[in-house]
Amino acid sequence: VGLALWVSFRSAKVGDQVRVTADEVTVTRRAKTLWRSPTAFTRLEQHPRALRLRCRDRGLLLAATLGPAERDAFARDLDDAIRAARAERWPG
């Protein structure tokens, strides 16, 4: 089961689509893939003004234009999606 989350960057009028499956996390913008990483090795870091997806030595900033409450809610939802996807692939 995949979960797609949308982050709308209000000021830029650009939408990033974050898709989490048991196999991978992908981020696309305007049909261009910006990020692809194995779900098992993908981490979400919270910074004061943005979120960062991390995998090994790579990173991608997300949600920098969201307000603090929206960013916190998005971070919770994305973290939950990553955990659920891992559990789907490796139950128990």
C-alpha positions in Angstrom: 0.0 0.0 0.0 1.5 3.3 -1.0 0.7 6.6 0.6 1.0 9.8 -1.4 1.3 13.1 0.4 1.2 16.6 -1.1 3.1 19.6 0.1 1.8 22.8 -1.5 4.4 25.5 -1.5 2.0 28.5 -1.3 4.4 31.2 -2.3 5.9 29.5 -5.3 2.6 27.8 -6.4 4.6 24.6 -6.8 3.4 21.2 -5.5 5.8 18.5 -4.5 4.4 15.0 -4.3 5.9 12.7 -1.7 5.1 9.0 -2.2 6.0 6.4 0.3 5.8 2.7 -0.5 7.3 -0.4 1.2 10.1 -0.2 -1.4 11.0 3.5 -1.8 10.3 7.1 -1.0 10.0 9.4 -4.0 9.6 13.1 -4.3 8.4 14.6 -7.6 7.8 18.1 -8.8 6.2 18.9 -12.1 6.7 15.3 -13.2 10.4 15.4 -12.5 11.8 13.0 -9.8 13.8 15.0 -7.3 14.4 12.2 -4.8 14.3 8.4 -4.7 15.6 6.3 -1.8 14.9 2.9 -0.2 12.3 3.3 2.5 14.4 1.1 4.9 17.2 3.6 4.8 15.3 6.9 4.6 15.2 9.1 7.6 13.2 12.3 8.3 15.0 15.1 10.2 13.2 18.2 11.6 15.0 21.5 11.4 13.7 24.8 12.7 12.5 26.0 9.2 12.3 22.8 7.1 12.3 19.1 7.0 15.0 17.0 5.5 14.8 13.5 4.0 18.1 11.7 4.5 19.6 8.6 3.1 23.2 7.8 3.6 25.1 10.9 2.5 22.2 12.5 0.6 19.5 14.9 1.7 16.6 16.9 0.4 14.8 19.8 2.1 11.0 19.8 2.2 8.2 22.0 3.5 10.4 25.1 4.0 7.5 27.4 3.0 4.9 25.8 5.3 4.1 27.4 8.6 5.3 25.7 11.8 2.0 24.0 12.6 1.6 22.7 9.0 5.2 21.6 8.9 4.8 19.7 12.2 1.6 18.0 10.9 3.3 17.1 7.6 6.3 15.7 9.5 4.1 13.5 11.7 2.2 12.2 8.7 5.3 11.5 6.6 7.1 9.8 9.6 4.0 7.7 10.2 3.9 6.7 6.5 7.5 5.7 6.5 7.1 3.6 9.6 3.9 1.9 8.2 5.7 1.2 4.9 8.6 -0.4 6.8 6.2 -2.5 8.9 4.4 -3.6 5.7 7.7 -4.9 4.2 9.1 -6.3 7.5 6.2 -7.2 9.8 6.8 -8.0 13.4 
